[in-house]
Structure formats: C-alpha cells, structure tokens
Amino acid sequence: MQVQLIDTAQSQLLDFQAQAAQARLAEIREGGSIDKAKIRQTAEDFEAVFLSQMLKPMFDTIETDSFFGGGRAEEIYRSQMVEEVGKAMAKSGGIGIADTVYKELLKLQEG
C-alpha cells in the first residue's frame, strides 16, 4: 500500500514537472522573441528529471538500518534527495541531454 502511494506521488510529481515545462515553452513562444535563458533552464530541468528517474532504482536497492532509519520518513527523504542529486548533476553539466534538448528546442522556436 505505501509503495503504491509513493509511486503514485512520484508519478504525479513527474506529470506536474512536465506540465510546468510545457507552460514555460508556451510562455517562451508567446513572447515573440526567443529567450535562450528560459530554454536552457527548461532543458536542464528535463535532464534533472531524467537523471533522477535513472538514479531512483539505484537508491531503492540500498538497505536501511531499522535502528537508525527506515520507515515512511526515510522514503520521503530519499525521493527528495534523489531529485536534488539529479538537479545538481544537471546543473554541473549532466550527461549531455540538456545540450541536445536545448539545441532541439531552439530549432523548434526558430522554425
């Protein structure tokens, strides 16, 4: 039951982040001019979400010590920590996804 709730919450968070990225792109389009800083931030946000999702299974396999950890609070903290690690990785250069997404978004805006 708790695992289903966590998966549902994470799915809703991803949906929210995707909607936020779409809203930012719509905002960029409406302005008439291309705001490259906003496009870059959107690309980095996309890479951060991707990296977080790739890191999640790795962190799920780490055993918790029931004396000092475990429980619902640690599950919440761990998911937030993985999200922040993904953001930090994307901010520091990531694995190149943001660069590719940035170039493609620029092409879409210019074309």
N, CA, C and O of each residue as an XYZ file, in Angstrom:
444
protein
N       0.821     -1.195      0.000
C       0.000      0.000      0.000
C       0.862      1.254      0.000
O       0.621      2.163     -0.794
N       1.879      1.324      0.889
C       2.740      2.502      0.949
C       3.544      2.659     -0.333
O       3.754      3.777     -0.803
N       3.994      1.546     -0.899
C       4.765      1.612     -2.143
C       3.905      2.177     -3.260
O       4.384      2.971     -4.069
N       2.639      1.777     -3.313
C       1.735      2.298     -4.329
C       1.526      3.795     -4.155
O       1.494      4.537     -5.136
N       1.382      4.242     -2.908
C       1.203      5.673     -2.648
C       2.431      6.464     -3.076
O       2.306      7.542     -3.656
N       3.615      5.931     -2.792
C       4.851      6.615     -3.180
C       4.962      6.668     -4.694
O       5.295      7.713     -5.254
N       4.684      5.546     -5.367
C       4.748      5.524     -6.828
C       3.744      6.495     -7.438
O       4.048      7.174     -8.418
N       2.546      6.561     -6.857
C       1.529      7.494     -7.346
C       1.979      8.938     -7.150
O       1.810      9.772     -8.039
N       2.554      9.232     -5.983
C       3.030     10.592     -5.714
C       4.157     10.964     -6.671
O       4.193     12.085     -7.178
N       5.073     10.040     -6.921
C       6.178     10.333     -7.834
C       5.668     10.523     -9.256
O       6.163     11.384     -9.983
N       4.693      9.734     -9.653
C       4.100      9.876    -10.974
C       3.417     11.235    -11.118
O       3.532     11.889    -12.155
N       2.708     11.650    -10.076
C       2.048     12.958    -10.107
C       3.076     14.085    -10.155
O       2.860     15.095    -10.824
N       4.188     13.916     -9.451
C       5.250     14.914     -9.474
C       5.835     15.032    -10.877
O       6.058     16.142    -11.361
N       6.083     13.911    -11.532
C       6.609     13.945    -12.897
C       5.620     14.610    -13.842
O       6.017     15.391    -14.707
N       4.329     14.306    -13.684
C       3.308     14.947    -14.514
C       3.313     16.454    -14.294
O       3.221     17.227    -15.249
N       3.420     16.870    -13.034
C       3.452     18.292    -12.708
C       4.674     18.957    -13.335
O       4.566     20.047    -13.896
N       5.846     18.304    -13.243
C       7.067     18.870    -13.812
C       6.964     18.961    -15.331
O       7.440     19.929    -15.925
N       6.354     17.971    -15.961
C       6.176     18.002    -17.412
C       5.233     19.144    -17.803
O       5.478     19.842    -18.787
N       4.165     19.333    -17.040
C       3.236     20.431    -17.318
C       3.907     21.786    -17.126
O       3.657     22.720    -17.887
N       4.758     21.890    -16.112
C       5.479     23.143    -15.879
C       6.419     23.447    -17.036
O       6.535     24.597    -17.461
N       7.086     22.424    -17.543
C       7.995     22.618    -18.681
C       7.209     23.043    -19.917
O       7.656     23.920    -20.658
N       6.044     22.436    -20.152
C       5.211     22.822    -21.286
C       4.714     24.253    -21.143
O       4.653     24.994    -22.124
N       4.363     24.637    -19.937
C       3.897     26.007    -19.697
C       5.018     27.006    -19.967
O       4.781     28.072    -20.535
N       6.251     26.656    -19.553
C       7.393     27.535    -19.813
C       7.640     27.684    -21.305
O       7.933     28.780    -21.782
N       7.523     26.583    -22.046
C       7.713     26.653    -23.501
C       6.631     27.502    -24.145
O       6.914     28.275    -25.061
N       5.394     27.369    -23.681
C       4.307     28.194    -24.213
C       4.567     29.665    -23.917
O       4.312     30.526    -24.759
N       5.071     29.952    -22.731
C       5.413     31.324    -22.342
C       6.512     31.879    -23.248
O       6.467     33.041    -23.650
N       7.481     31.051    -23.560
C       8.572     31.471    -24.438
C       8.032     31.789    -25.828
O       8.437     32.778    -26.439
N       7.120     30.956    -26.332
C       6.556     31.151    -27.671
C       5.714     32.420    -27.751
O       5.767     33.138    -28.750
N       4.936     32.699    -26.707
C       4.028     33.840    -26.733
C       4.764     35.166    -26.766
O       4.244     36.144    -27.303
N       5.945     35.219    -26.211
C       6.695     36.462    -26.142
C       7.159     36.971    -27.488
O       7.525     38.140    -27.605
N       7.155     36.136    -28.504
C       7.596     36.552    -29.825
C       9.091     36.440    -30.010
O       9.546     36.010    -31.070
N       9.865     36.811    -29.017
C      11.308     36.678    -29.112
C      11.738     35.418    -28.365
O      11.033     34.931    -27.481
N      12.873     34.919    -28.727
C      13.379     33.695    -28.119
C      14.226     34.054    -26.902
O      15.222     34.769    -27.008
N      13.814     33.547    -25.756
C      14.566     33.758    -24.519
C      15.419     32.513    -24.280
O      14.948     31.506    -23.750
N      16.678     32.611    -24.683
C      17.558     31.446    -24.617
C      17.821     30.986    -23.185
O      18.064     29.802    -22.955
N      17.776     31.897    -22.230
C      17.995     31.513    -20.832
C      16.854     30.628    -20.337
O      17.089     29.655    -19.619
N      15.624     30.960    -20.715
C      14.482     30.145    -20.311
C      14.521     28.777    -20.985
O      14.199     27.763    -20.367
N      14.914     28.758    -22.242
C      15.019     27.492    -22.960
C      16.100     26.622    -22.328
O      15.916     25.416    -22.167
N      17.219     27.230    -21.972
C      18.303     26.477    -21.327
C      17.842     25.899    -19.987
O      18.137     24.748    -19.668
N      17.120     26.703    -19.211
C      16.628     26.234    -17.912
C      15.647     25.079    -18.089
O      15.668     24.122    -17.315
N      14.793     25.162    -19.097
C      13.846     24.085    -19.374
C      14.580     22.809    -19.755
O      14.203     21.722    -19.318
N      15.621     22.931    -20.562
C      16.414     21.764    -20.958
C      17.116     21.147    -19.745
O      17.166     19.925    -19.612
N      17.652     21.985    -18.871
C      18.311     21.471    -17.658
C      17.301     20.813    -16.725
O      17.603     19.794    -16.104
N      16.114     21.383    -16.622
C      15.067     20.775    -15.792
C      14.689     19.394    -16.327
O      14.482     18.453    -15.561
N      14.602     19.291    -17.651
C      14.291     17.998    -18.259
C      15.374     16.975    -17.932
O      15.070     15.840    -17.566
N      16.629     17.374    -18.062
C      17.727     16.457    -17.763
C      17.724     16.075    -16.283
O      18.016     14.929    -15.942
N      17.402     17.010    -15.416
C      17.358     16.725    -13.977
C      16.297     15.664    -13.664
O      16.545     14.753    -12.874
N      15.128     15.780    -14.277
C      14.070     14.789    -14.060
C      14.516     13.435    -14.600
O      14.308     12.406    -13.958
N      15.124     13.439    -15.775
C      15.606     12.185    -16.363
C      16.643     11.522    -15.465
O      16.558     10.326    -15.187
N      17.613     12.293    -15.018
C      18.654     11.736    -14.155
C      18.080     11.223    -12.837
O      18.504     10.180    -12.340
N      17.137     11.936    -12.282
C      16.503     11.489    -11.036
C      15.822     10.141    -11.228
O      15.909      9.261    -10.371
N      15.147      9.989    -12.357
C      14.473      8.721    -12.620
C      15.467      7.580    -12.858
O      15.176      6.427    -12.537
N      16.618      7.893    -13.410
C      17.644      6.872    -13.617
C      18.335      6.496    -12.296
O      18.743      5.349    -12.114
N      18.462      7.446    -11.394
C      19.111      7.190    -10.105
C      18.193      6.487     -9.112
O      18.670      5.777     -8.226
N      16.895      6.673     -9.246
C      15.943      6.130     -8.288
C      16.114      4.629     -8.059
O      16.174      4.215     -6.901
N      16.195      3.795     -9.088
C      16.354      2.357     -8.825
C      17.647      2.021     -8.071
O      17.686      1.067     -7.294
N      18.685      2.797     -8.302
C      19.940      2.546     -7.602
C      19.763      2.790     -6.096
O      20.229      1.996     -5.279
N      19.108      3.858     -5.744
C      18.903      4.174     -4.341
C      17.863      3.255     -3.692
O      17.892      3.044     -2.480
N      16.951      2.712     -4.492
C      15.944      1.797     -3.954
C      16.566      0.491     -3.466
O      15.988     -0.192     -2.620
N      17.729      0.144     -3.987
C      18.361     -1.122     -3.609
C      19.202     -1.017     -2.336
O      19.680     -2.032     -1.828
N      19.384      0.183     -1.823
C      20.192      0.354     -0.617
C      19.364     -0.038      0.600
O      18.266      0.474      0.817
N      19.911     -0.953      1.385
C      19.233     -1.406      2.599
C      19.304     -0.311      3.669
O      20.299      0.406      3.772
N      18.245     -0.195      4.452
C      18.242      0.773      5.553
C      18.350      0.036      6.877
O      17.787     -1.046      7.048
N      19.056      0.615      7.782
C      19.205      0.060      9.116
C      17.975      0.444      9.931
O      17.696      1.630     10.109
N      17.248     -0.533     10.420
C      15.996     -0.240     11.110
C      16.207      0.530     12.419
O      15.293      1.201     12.897
N      17.402      0.435     12.995
C      17.661      1.151     14.248
C      17.767      2.657     14.014
O      17.238      3.446     14.797
N      18.449      3.056     12.940
C      18.656      4.481     12.659
C      17.820      5.003     11.496
O      17.789      6.210     11.255
N      17.162      4.141     10.794
C      16.453      4.626      9.624
C      15.268      3.757      9.284
O      14.745      3.017     10.117
N      14.864      3.867      8.050
C      13.723      3.116      7.578
C      12.439      3.888      7.797
O      12.440      4.998      8.329
N      11.372      3.290      7.385
C      10.069      3.901      7.588
C       9.689      4.895      6.506
O      10.434      5.121      5.553
N       8.532      5.472      6.672
C       7.959      6.400      5.694
C       8.798      7.675      5.549
O       8.975      8.184      4.442
N       9.304      8.178      6.656
C      10.077      9.420      6.600
C      11.324      9.248      5.733
O      11.670     10.140      4.958
N      11.990      8.117      5.860
C      13.187      7.905      5.046
C      12.835      7.759      3.573
O      13.586      8.217      2.712
N      11.710      7.131      3.271
C      11.280      7.010      1.877
C      11.064      8.397      1.258
O      11.469      8.653      0.124
N      10.427      9.273      2.017
C      10.178     10.635      1.530
C      11.504     11.376      1.346
O      11.740     12.000      0.311
N      12.359     11.298      2.357
C      13.653     11.976      2.279
C      14.462     11.453      1.103
O      15.064     12.231      0.362
N      14.477     10.140      0.932
C      15.283      9.544     -0.135
C      14.813     10.020     -1.506
O      15.638     10.329     -2.366
N      13.497     10.084     -1.722
C      12.995     10.535     -3.020
C      13.367     12.000     -3.263
O      13.703     12.382     -4.384
N      13.305     12.819     -2.205
C      13.697     14.228     -2.349
C      15.196     14.349     -2.591
O      15.637     15.184     -3.381
N      15.976     13.517     -1.912
C      17.421     13.552     -2.089
C      17.802     13.161     -3.524
O      18.661     13.793     -4.137
N      17.156     12.114     -4.050
C      17.443     11.676     -5.417
C      17.095     12.785     -6.406
O      17.822     13.015     -7.373
N      15.987     13.463     -6.161
C      15.593     14.576     -7.040
C      16.645     15.686     -7.008
O      17.009     16.227     -8.052
N      17.125     16.021     -5.829
C      18.131     17.079     -5.698
C      19.477     16.661     -6.301
O      20.185     17.491     -6.872
N      19.825     15.390     -6.178
C      21.060     14.894     -6.799
C      20.943     15.023     -8.315
O      21.899     15.421     -8.982
N      19.780     14.690     -8.857
C      19.550     14.838    -10.297
C      19.674     16.284    -10.742
O      20.260     16.569    -11.787
N      19.120     17.201     -9.950
C      19.234     18.628    -10.271
C      20.693     19.091    -10.240
O      21.143     19.822    -11.122
N      21.419     18.653     -9.211
C      22.829     19.054     -9.081
C      23.654     18.509    -10.239
O      24.524     19.203    -10.766
N      23.382     17.269    -10.636
C      24.116     16.682    -11.755
C      23.836     17.446    -13.049
O      24.752     17.734    -13.819
N      22.569     17.770    -13.279
C      22.201     18.504    -14.495
C      22.815     19.895    -14.496
O      23.277     20.371    -15.533
N      22.823     20.554    -13.333
C      23.365     21.910    -13.210
C      24.870     21.933    -13.490
O      25.391     22.902    -14.042
N      25.562     20.854    -13.103
C      27.022     20.827    -13.270
C      27.456     20.227    -14.605
O      28.627     19.888    -14.777
N      26.549     20.096    -15.528
C      26.930     19.620    -16.852
C      26.220     18.350    -17.262
O      26.080     18.072    -18.453
N      25.775     17.584    -16.298
C      24.992     16.382    -16.585
C      25.688     15.403    -17.495
O      26.908     15.246    -17.452
N      24.897     14.747    -18.317
C      25.435     13.750    -19.243
C      25.210     14.162    -20.694
O      25.368     13.346    -21.602
N      24.846     15.410    -20.913
C      24.721     15.927    -22.269
C      23.303     15.985    -22.812
O      23.087     16.453    -23.930
N      22.347     15.521    -22.046
C      20.965     15.545    -22.520
C      20.464     16.974    -22.655
O      19.794     17.309    -23.631
N      20.785     17.817    -21.681
C      20.303     19.202    -21.706
C      20.808     19.942    -22.937
O      20.076     20.741    -23.522
N      22.044     19.688    -23.332
C      22.586     20.352    -24.520
C      21.805     19.973    -25.770
O      21.480     20.827    -26.595
N      21.509     18.690    -25.903
C      20.757     18.219    -27.065
C      19.331     18.761    -27.053
O      18.825     19.210    -28.081
N      18.690     18.719    -25.895
C      17.323     19.237    -25.775
C      17.312     20.737    -26.063
O      16.414     21.232    -26.744
N      18.301     21.456    -25.550
C      18.406     22.902    -25.782
C      18.489     23.212    -27.282
O      17.779     24.085    -27.781
N      19.353     22.494    -27.987
C      19.502     22.720    -29.434
C      18.212     22.432    -30.182
O      17.829     23.171    -31.089
N      17.542     21.347    -29.792
C      16.291     20.991    -30.465
C      15.189     22.006    -30.172
O      14.406     22.352    -31.057
N      15.132     22.484    -28.920
C      14.121     23.498    -28.587
C      14.379     24.788    -29.339
O      13.439     25.447    -29.784
N      15.659     25.160    -29.489
C      15.970     26.357    -30.285
C      15.517     26.194    -31.731
O      14.963     27.121    -32.321
N      15.753     25.018    -32.300
C      15.329     24.758    -33.672
C      13.818     24.897    -33.794
O      13.315     25.476    -34.756
N      13.087     24.354    -32.794
C      11.631     24.447    -32.828
C      11.156     25.894    -32.731
O      10.194     26.278    -33.397
N      11.821     26.692    -31.910
C      11.420     28.084    -31.718
C      11.755     28.933    -32.939
O      11.000     29.835    -33.300
N      12.884     28.645    -33.571
C      13.300     29.443    -34.722
C      12.552     29.063    -35.987
O      12.350     29.891    -36.875
N      12.147     27.813    -36.060
C      11.497     27.314    -37.269
C      10.065     27.558    -37.252
O       9.366     27.197    -38.200
